[in-house]
Each structure stands twice: as C-alpha cells, then as structure tokens.
Amino acid sequence: MATRCEIFCEILIAILLPPLGVCFRHGCCSVEFCICLLLTLLGYVPGIIYALYVIVFINRDPDDYYWRPLNA
C-alpha cells in the first residue's frame, strides 16, 4: 500500500498533468491512463477530476478486489 507522502505527490502531479499522475499509479498502457488522456485532451478539468478519482479510489494492488477510500 502506498504511503501518504506518495499519494500526496501523486495528487499534486495529477493536478498539474493528469495523465502523468495516473501513469505513475497504474502504468502507461492501462485503461485508466487512456481514459485520463482522452479526458484531458477533451478538457483539462475532466482529466483532473478523473485522475484524482483513479488515484484516491482505485487500488493498484491486484490482490485486493475491493474499491474503497484510502483511509478506510
């Protein structure tokens, strides 16, 4: 599980460049990255919103199948 400092840095990067933050979390060949890239090209704000959602709520550990907030 990622530490709070890693998550904070990913959130800051996601606000500046949304696809880069998602790339750090899920990789550059993932569906999340492609959706974020498309949303960012269509509009900057939807890209930021989706990137924050992916970073905070979608867990990158393949063993954990539950979607939950990081503080739960």
N, C-alpha and C positions, 0 to 999 in steps of 0.2 A: 504494500500500500504506500502511496506517495505521502511524503511529509507535507506539513502545512506550508513550509517555505517553497517547496517545489510547486505546489498548487498555486500559491500566490504569484510566483514568477510566471507560470503558465497563463494565469488570468491577465497579468499585465501585458504579456506578449500577445494574447488573444485580442485585447482591446486595440493594440497598435496594428497588428497584422493577423486577422482572424485565422486564415488558413495555416499560418506558421504555428500558432498555438495548438491547433488540432493535430498538425503533423507531429509535433513533439509528443503528444499524448497517444495518438493512435497509429502513426506512420503515414507515409505519403501515398500509399496505394490502398487506403481504406475507403470505405463508402462514406464515412463521416467526413474525411478530408475532401472528397469530390463534391459532396453536398455543400460544405462550407465554402469551397472555392467558387462554386456556381452562385451561391447566395451573395458572396462578396462581390462578384462581378456584376450581379444584377443590382445590388445596393449595399453600401458599406454597413449600414445599421443592421439589416437582417443577418449579415455574415457575423457580426459581433454577437448578436443575440444567440444564434445557433452555436457559435464557438463556445460561449460561456455555458450554454446548456450541456454541450458534449463534455466539456472539461469537468463540470461540477457533478452532473448526474449520471453519466455513463461510465461505469467502472471498466478499467482496462485489464483487470485480472481475468484470465479466461476460466479460472476455476470457480469464480463467484458469478452465479447466474441471476442474481437479484439486482434490480435497479434501485438504488437508494441514495439519499444525500450522503455526503462525506462525513457529516457529524452524527449519523445515526448508528 
